[in-house]
Amino acid sequence: MSFRPFLLGIFLLSAGCGGSATRPDKPELAPVTGKLVQNGMPLADAFVEFTPDAGATSTGRSDAQGNFELTYSDGSRGAKIGSHKVRITVGGVTPGGGGADPTPKATKPPAPPTLYIIPMPTNVAAGANNLELTVPSKGQPG
């Protein structure tokens, strides 16, 4: 068996795969950073989700100061330009760590996540976006 036809077939198949910077189905994105504020205080360790009217979602997580940066569904930085519904989820799953004490401790399970919805649509404009989002005081079980 000759490997040339096999290699040619692999080459032809791989030529159609991969990330092209000019994918026709990928919308124009704009960088989005921001800060989550709740009751005048930064909201830390919250999952932020921007969902456009049509298309894929962009997500991020706030740091200890409430700052976040969005990443599009394909791993690119930013969000689709246009109007978005914004959802913020806090709590729920606690990330595991490689702690020194392997003995399980009797603790109560973590509280279920809380979902907050920004009531008005949030606009992502062309160019850099730096947003401050006020998170409602009252959420709902997420």
C-alpha positions, 0 to 999 in steps of 0.5 A: 500500500502506498502512503502517498494517496493516504497522505494526500487524502489527509492533506485535502481533508485538513485543508478545509478544517481549522480556524480561519480568521475570515469565517463567514459565519463569525460576527464582528466582535468588539472587546468588552471589559467591565466591572460588576457592582452590587449594592455599591460594592464589587461583585466578585467571582460571578459568571457573566453571560452576554447573549445577543439577539441572534448568535453565540454567547460571550462569557467571563468571570469577575475577579475579586474587584468585580472586573471581568473580560468577555470571551466569545464562544470560539475563544476570541476576545470580545462579544458580538456588536449589538444588543445583549441580554445579560445574566450573572450567576453567583455561587453554586459549584465551588472549584476543587483544590489539591489541599493538604488535608485529604480527610473529608470534613462534614460541612453543609453543601454549597448554596445553589447558584443565584441568577441575576438578570440585568433588566435592560439590554446592554449594547456592545459598540464597535471599538473597546467597551468598558462597562459598569454593570449594576447587578440587582440586589435580588436574584432568583435560584439559578 
